Amino acid sequence: MEVNIHEAKTHFSRLLARVAAGEEVIISRAGTPIAKLSAYHPPDSERVLGRGAGQMTVPDDFDDPLPESVLKEFYK
């Protein structure tokens, strides 16, 4: 469903009911879509600090200066 901004402001509660029922609503300005109103789905699980511990390593030279050949590529 697509509505203009005025309709969205006027019928916001009705639009939210439709979104809660599973629809997506596109909000447009002068016929150009600018936003999508869709249902919120919480993440399946809580984020846990350290869950990925040991799955990657940072090389010792991670923060060393880049080689000249690489730096030149940034200034082309």
Residue, then its C-alpha position, 0 to 999 in steps of 0.5 A: m500500500e502506498v500513501n502520501i504524507h498527508e494521508a499518513k499523518t491523518h490516518f496514522s493509527r489505521l496504517l499502524a493497524r494494517v502494519a500490525a496485520g502484516e502489511e507494509v506501507i510506503i509513504s510518498r512525497a509528490g509520488t516519490p517513495i521516501a519511507k517504508l512503514s513495516a512491523y518491528h520484529p525483535p531479534d531472535s536472541e540477546r547479544v552476548l558480549g564475547r560470544g565470538a571470542g577466539q574466532m578471529t585474530v588481529p595481526d601484530d602489524f594491524d596499525d602499522p603505516l600502509p606501504e607507499s604503493v597502497l597509499k598512492e592508490f588513495y590519491k589518484 
